[in-house]
Amino acid sequence: MAIVRGEGYDVEFIDAVLEELSIADFAGRAGAAAPDMVVLECSTPSIDYDLRTAAAVKAAAPAAMDLIGSHPTVFHREIMEENPEVDVVCRGEYDFTVRDLARARAGGKGLEEIEGITWRSPRGVRVNPERPLIADLD
């Protein structure tokens, strides 16, 4: 999220695992922050819990709900088709993808040109082309 913060966006990071927050507590904190978008990291061992969390957060903070992580990358279509609270899945390396989502939303632009996302459009689930891997991780 450092890249998004570096673009001048306000970023709040909540580590619900470290803070031992329940789904309700996490959703309450997210709702109180009144975000424009929520980025939730998910993994295979916790995916059911993560998706319940996404639904609770979406109810508390009706912001864009974006998922990142290995499980959403592999199962992006299934997640989008089965979980209406999810707006976007960022596939693969997400650092610049999340930045591009923030830019598009802040500028009132569509998501058609953002590489590496699967997203919900009025015409259904759309899968954009892959984003190239980051060549220089420094």
Buried (B, 14 or more C-beta within 10 A) or exposed (E): BEBBEEEEBEBEEBEBEEEEBEBEBBBBBBBEBEBEBBBBBBEEEBBEEBBBBBBBBBEBBEBBBBBBBBBBBEBBEEBBBEBEBBBBBBBBBBBBBBBBBBBBBEEEEEBEEBBBBBBBEEEEBBBBEEBEEEEEEE
